[in-house]
Amino acid sequence: MDALIWMTGNVGGEVEYRHVRDDLGFASFRLACTPRMRKAGDWVDAETTWIGVTCSRSLAEHVKSSLGKGDPVVVVGRLRTTRWTDQQGITQERMIIEASAVGHDLSRGTSVFRKAIRPVVEEVSVSDLVAATEAQADEEEAAAEGSAA
């Protein structure tokens, strides 16, 4: 079962983006969540919780183009734990969110949405493909006969 989660906070640094191939890119950033609380009649910041956020494909491109350090955001995704062994041989782990949606937190400001333009892919029927191939073959045959003469 997946642990789905949503969190609000601020982008803690610049978005890092890696382009792997034409249709695949990855973006990541750290999300800073700092609760406010009253202490002795004054509002103060409690300790900041940091969590990594990763995303892929078109979401990664849109995050790269839309978010900057300090932006207030809402992140929705799957909660994951990543583990690795450091240079001293100690196993480390960190919680991350594999984001399925990321957006500006509109309770803290305004934003302007621009719909992404996706390339149009023409559908070609088999009969159209066969006809185009036959026409090309006829043209090549006519050109070969004309150059032989």
Buried (B, 14 or more C-beta within 10 A) or exposed (E): EEEEBEBEBBBBEEBEBEEEEEEEBBBBBBBBBEEEEEEEEEEEEEEEEEBBBBBBEEBBBBBBEBBEEEBBBBBBBEBBEEEEEEEEEEEEEEEBBBBEEBBBBEEEEEEEEEEEEEEEEEEEEEEEEEEEEEEEEEEEEEEEEEEEE
